[in-house]
Amino acid sequence: MKNWFLNIAASAVVLLSFTACEKDETKVTIAPAGAPVLTASATTATLSQPTANDNAVKYTWAPANFGFAAATTYTLQFDKKGGNFSKAVSINAGNATTAHCA
């Protein structure tokens, strides 16, 4: 009789533990207002030793708008033509909306 009571009590505890847990989290779905547009100050750049310290191209873009204050950071990636970003170089722009590339 005692074992029967312990089995029922243990089963009740297990059932209550599964039914008592509810997730109270708020899920945020990010849906940007539109596709980002990247604008370059030049379409081609000639790099040479005398101008090595000069900015070759300035990239600008509109800040991302998710409909709420989101902590956004931007990273530009560059790769050689036909490289498919297999050996891309990344430039961390932080939260700025411009980046200068030399």
C-alpha positions as CSV (number, residue, x, y, z in Angstrom):
1,M,0.0,0.0,0.0
2,K,2.8,2.3,0.9
3,N,4.6,1.7,-2.5
4,W,1.3,2.3,-4.3
5,F,1.0,5.7,-2.6
6,L,4.6,6.6,-3.4
7,N,4.2,5.7,-7.0
8,I,1.1,7.9,-7.4
9,A,2.7,10.8,-5.5
10,A,5.8,10.5,-7.7
11,S,3.7,10.4,-10.9
12,A,1.8,13.5,-9.7
13,V,5.0,15.4,-9.0
14,V,6.3,14.5,-12.5
15,L,3.0,15.6,-14.2
16,L,2.9,18.8,-12.3
17,S,6.5,19.7,-13.1
18,F,5.7,19.4,-16.9
19,T,2.5,21.3,-16.7
20,A,3.7,24.1,-14.4
21,C,6.4,25.4,-16.6
22,E,5.5,28.1,-19.1
23,K,7.9,30.3,-21.0
24,D,7.2,34.0,-20.2
25,E,9.6,35.3,-22.8
26,T,8.8,38.0,-25.3
27,K,10.0,37.1,-28.8
28,V,11.1,40.0,-31.1
29,T,10.8,39.5,-34.8
30,I,13.1,41.8,-36.8
31,A,11.8,42.9,-40.1
32,P,13.8,45.7,-41.8
33,A,11.7,48.4,-43.6
34,G,13.5,47.9,-46.9
35,A,16.6,46.5,-48.6
36,P,19.8,48.3,-47.6
37,V,21.5,50.5,-50.2
38,L,25.2,50.9,-50.3
39,T,26.6,54.0,-52.1
40,A,30.2,54.4,-53.2
41,S,31.9,57.7,-53.9
42,A,33.7,56.1,-56.9
43,T,33.1,53.1,-59.1
44,T,36.8,52.4,-59.7
45,A,39.9,53.1,-57.6
46,T,43.5,53.2,-58.8
47,L,45.8,52.4,-55.9
48,S,49.4,53.5,-56.0
49,Q,52.3,53.9,-53.6
50,P,52.2,57.8,-53.6
51,T,48.5,57.8,-52.6
52,A,48.6,54.8,-50.2
53,N,47.5,56.9,-47.2
54,D,44.6,58.6,-49.1
55,N,41.0,57.4,-48.9
56,A,40.2,55.7,-52.2
57,V,36.5,55.2,-51.8
58,K,33.9,56.4,-49.3
59,Y,31.0,54.1,-48.7
60,T,27.7,55.4,-47.2
61,W,24.4,53.7,-46.3
62,A,21.2,54.6,-44.5
63,P,20.9,53.3,-41.0
64,A,18.8,50.1,-40.5
65,N,15.3,50.8,-39.2
66,F,13.7,47.9,-37.4
67,G,10.9,49.9,-35.8
68,F,12.5,50.0,-32.4
69,A,15.8,51.1,-30.9
70,A,18.1,48.2,-31.9
71,A,21.8,48.1,-31.2
72,T,23.2,47.8,-34.7
73,T,26.7,47.4,-35.9
74,Y,27.9,47.3,-39.5
75,T,30.6,45.3,-41.2
76,L,31.7,45.8,-44.8
77,Q,33.2,42.8,-46.6
78,F,35.4,42.9,-49.7
79,D,36.7,40.1,-51.9
80,K,38.3,39.9,-55.3
81,K,36.1,39.5,-58.4
82,G,35.0,35.8,-58.6
83,G,36.2,35.1,-55.1
84,N,32.7,34.4,-53.8
85,F,33.8,35.8,-50.4
86,S,35.9,32.8,-49.6
87,K,38.8,35.0,-48.5
88,A,36.8,38.2,-47.8
89,V,38.4,41.1,-45.9
90,S,36.1,42.6,-43.3
91,I,36.0,46.2,-42.1
92,N,34.2,46.9,-38.9
93,A,32.3,50.2,-39.2
94,G,30.7,50.0,-35.8
95,N,27.5,51.9,-35.7
96,A,28.6,54.6,-38.2
97,T,26.8,54.9,-41.6
98,T,30.0,55.7,-43.5
99,A,33.3,53.9,-44.1
100,H,36.5,55.1,-45.8
101,C,38.6,52.6,-47.6
102,A,42.2,53.3,-48.6
